[in-house]
């Protein structure tokens, strides 16, 4: 577990209006499989139109998520408590509308698991050209079947997914000292104008405006984290 800088929601004028906190939680398929065995008689039935998408957070998940985040302030408890809380989160997720899709992670050759391996490849090789036939072969699916299952799991096409990963990596690069053109080419774009259009469409800001805001936010945070100089005693 590690603490990251918060993101910001931008208003119509491009100025940040409020801070947001995103949580990325890796789910161990072995834990899913173990919990499924324990609830074998109450396994959720998958609907026909199973699609991964954005859903409202179930209220029962608030408590374990807050407890998991609070461990950042108690590092000595992380090793023991974090696995237990993560297991509880998976258990609760299995009993929400996410359950049927999440349960597929327990099966190494299930559609979700095979698509998961291809999304991992895209994340690791986001700057490389995308070959749909090669990805379909990697998932042991036909191209039409691969497209269908990929969209069901990610709610995006493979090309859209790669573009999203590229832009997220680009935003991370812009928070440093890299130039916009070098960041665009580093993440796989061949056209700077196309990069600018895609970036603004996703983040509602131009790369230059977003980079300026990201760096200003980083400078403020670094300023707050520096200890104040000791006060001088007047004689």
Secondary structure as UniProt FT lines:
FT   STRAND          7..10
FT   TURN            12..13
FT   STRAND          16..20
FT   HELIX           29..38
FT   HELIX           40..42
FT   TURN            48..49
FT   HELIX           60..70
FT   HELIX           71..73
FT   HELIX           75..94
FT   TURN            97..98
FT   HELIX           99..103
FT   HELIX           104..106
FT   TURN            108..109
FT   HELIX           111..124
FT   TURN            125..127
FT   HELIX           132..138
FT   TURN            139..140
FT   HELIX           143..154
FT   HELIX           158..174
FT   TURN            175..177
FT   HELIX           180..186
FT   TURN            187..188
FT   HELIX           192..203
FT   HELIX           207..225
//
